[in-house]
Amino acid sequence: NCCCPPGRRVQSSKLGPAPPRLLTEEEFQLQGEVETRKALAELRSFCQSPEFSAWSTVSRIQSPKRFADFVGGASHVTPNEVSAHEREFGLESLCIDEQLFEEEDDDDEEEENISDSSGG
């Protein structure tokens, strides 16, 4: 009553599971954004629930006002934090890194030219 012939079943078990497909950079970024939004929504929802002990939590955090704003619907990051993150990890930092590598490459070529001319 099996839908697969016995030989095929043995063959597939020998091969083992297929290796997982790695995410592209874009898929990784998108998944991170989606999962972060989902987790923040769950956190906000939990903080608004009757089971949540607001007083004990607020007494342990550094910025109670900021936390209360977040629970009320405000962003979990400030504009300053966003711009600092962009400077460190965004497109601007990639451009700076590329410029640094390009400058290093230029220096190497100039050194080679100088050694070639002095050797001849």
C-alpha positions as CSV (number, residue, x, y, z in Angstrom):
1,N,0.0,0.0,0.0
2,C,3.0,2.3,-0.2
3,C,3.1,5.0,-2.9
4,C,6.9,4.7,-3.3
5,P,8.8,1.6,-4.4
6,P,11.0,0.2,-1.6
7,G,14.2,0.8,-3.5
8,R,13.5,4.5,-3.8
9,R,12.9,4.9,-0.1
10,V,16.3,3.3,0.7
11,Q,18.1,5.5,-1.8
12,S,16.6,8.7,-0.4
13,S,17.6,7.8,3.2
14,K,21.2,7.2,2.1
15,L,21.5,10.6,0.6
16,G,20.3,12.3,3.8
17,P,18.6,15.7,4.0
18,A,19.4,18.3,1.4
19,P,21.7,21.1,2.7
20,P,19.8,24.3,3.6
21,R,19.8,27.0,1.0
22,L,21.7,30.1,2.2
23,L,20.0,33.4,2.2
24,T,21.1,36.2,0.0
25,E,22.1,39.5,1.6
26,E,18.7,41.0,0.6
27,E,16.7,38.1,2.0
28,F,18.7,38.2,5.2
29,Q,18.0,42.0,5.6
30,L,14.3,41.5,4.8
31,Q,13.9,38.5,7.2
32,G,15.6,40.5,9.9
33,E,13.2,43.4,9.5
34,V,10.1,41.2,9.4
35,E,11.1,39.2,12.5
36,T,12.1,42.3,14.4
37,R,8.8,44.0,13.7
38,K,7.0,40.8,14.7
39,A,8.9,40.4,18.0
40,L,8.4,44.1,18.9
41,A,4.7,43.8,18.3
42,E,4.6,40.7,20.5
43,L,6.6,42.6,23.2
44,R,4.3,45.6,23.0
45,S,1.2,43.3,23.2
46,F,2.6,41.5,26.2
47,C,3.4,44.8,28.0
48,Q,-0.2,45.9,27.5
49,S,-1.6,42.6,28.9
50,P,-3.0,42.2,32.5
51,E,-0.2,39.6,33.3
52,F,2.5,42.2,32.8
53,S,3.9,43.7,36.0
54,A,4.4,47.3,35.0
55,W,5.7,48.6,38.3
56,S,8.4,45.9,38.8
57,T,9.6,46.4,35.3
58,V,9.7,50.2,35.3
59,S,11.6,50.1,38.6
60,R,14.4,48.2,36.8
61,I,14.8,50.1,33.6
62,Q,16.9,53.2,32.8
63,S,14.3,55.1,30.8
64,P,10.8,54.5,32.1
65,K,9.4,57.4,29.9
66,R,10.9,55.9,26.8
67,F,9.6,52.5,27.7
68,A,6.1,53.8,28.3
69,D,6.2,55.6,24.9
70,F,7.2,52.3,23.2
71,V,4.3,50.4,24.9
72,G,2.0,53.2,23.7
73,G,3.1,52.7,20.1
74,A,6.2,54.9,19.7
75,S,9.3,53.6,17.9
76,H,11.8,51.5,19.9
77,V,14.7,53.6,18.5
78,T,15.3,57.3,18.4
79,P,16.2,59.3,15.2
80,N,19.8,59.7,16.6
81,E,20.1,56.0,17.0
82,V,18.9,55.4,13.5
83,S,21.4,57.8,12.0
84,A,24.3,56.4,14.1
85,H,23.3,52.9,12.9
86,E,23.2,54.1,9.3
87,R,26.6,55.7,9.6
88,E,28.1,52.5,11.1
89,F,26.3,49.8,9.1
90,G,24.5,51.5,6.3
91,L,25.4,52.3,2.7
92,E,27.6,55.3,3.8
93,S,29.9,53.0,5.6
94,L,30.1,50.6,2.6
95,C,31.1,53.5,0.4
96,I,33.8,54.7,2.8
97,D,35.2,51.1,3.0
98,E,35.3,50.9,-0.8
99,Q,37.1,54.3,-1.0
100,L,39.6,53.1,1.6
101,F,40.3,49.9,-0.4
102,E,40.6,51.9,-3.7
103,E,43.1,54.3,-2.1
104,E,45.2,51.4,-0.8
105,D,45.2,49.8,-4.3
106,D,46.3,53.1,-5.8
107,D,49.2,53.3,-3.4
108,D,50.3,49.8,-4.3
109,E,50.3,50.6,-8.0
110,E,52.4,53.8,-7.4
111,E,54.9,51.9,-5.4
112,E,55.2,49.3,-8.2
113,N,55.7,52.0,-10.8
114,I,58.5,53.7,-8.7
115,S,60.3,50.4,-8.2
116,D,60.0,49.6,-11.9
117,S,61.4,52.9,-13.0
118,S,64.3,52.9,-10.6
119,G,65.2,49.3,-11.5
120,G,65.5,50.1,-15.3
